[in-house]
C-alpha cells in the first residue's frame, strides 16, 4: 500500500510539473507574438543583432507580412493585388501588416544596412569603428 501511495504521489507531481511547463511555454509564445520590442531594438546602438532578428521573426511568425511596393507593381492583376495588400482601405487598422507596415520595412532596411558590420557575437560596429575601417581601406588604396 505504501509503495502504491508513493507511486501515485510521484505521478501526480509529474503531471503538475508538466502542466506548469506547458503553461509557461504557451505564455512565452503568446508574449513573443505580441512583443514589438524589435522596433526599439533597431534604434539601440548597443543591441545584439541576432537578438533583434530573433524577436522580429518571432513576432511575425504566423502573421501576414506587409506587402511591398515591388510586389504590388510587379503583380499580374494589380487591382486584385492592391485589394489584398496591406495598402487596402478595407483592411483592419489593428492588423499587424497594416499597423506596423512602416516599422516592418524600416527593420528590413536596418537589417540589410548593418549586416556587413555584425561581429560573430552579434555586436554591431559603432559609427566610429566603421569610419576607422573606411580610413584604413582608403589608406591602403593610395
C-alpha positions, 0 to 999 in steps of 0.5 A, a space after each residue: 500500500 505504501 509503495 502504491 501511495 508513493 507511486 501515485 504521489 510521484 505521478 501526480 507531481 509529474 503531471 503538475 510539473 508538466 502542466 506548469 511547463 506547458 503553461 509557461 511555454 504557451 505564455 512565452 509564445 503568446 508574449 513573443 507574438 505580441 512583443 514589438 520590442 524589435 522596433 526599439 531594438 533597431 534604434 539601440 546602438 548597443 543591441 545584439 543583432 541576432 537578438 533583434 532578428 530573433 524577436 522580429 521573426 518571432 513576432 511575425 511568425 504566423 502573421 501576414 507580412 506587409 506587402 511591398 511596393 515591388 510586389 504590388 507593381 510587379 503583380 499580374 492583376 494589380 487591382 486584385 493585388 492592391 485589394 489584398 495588400 496591406 495598402 487596402 482601405 478595407 483592411 483592419 487598422 489593428 492588423 499587424 501588416 497594416 499597423 506596423 507596415 512602416 516599422 516592418 520595412 524600416 527593420 528590413 532596411 536596418 537589417 540589410 544596412 548593418 549586416 556587413 558590420 555584425 561581429 560573430 557575437 552579434 555586436 554591431 560596429 559603432 559609427 566610429 569603428 566603421 569610419 576607422 575601417 573606411 580610413 584604413 581601406 582608403 589608406 591602403 588604396 593610395 
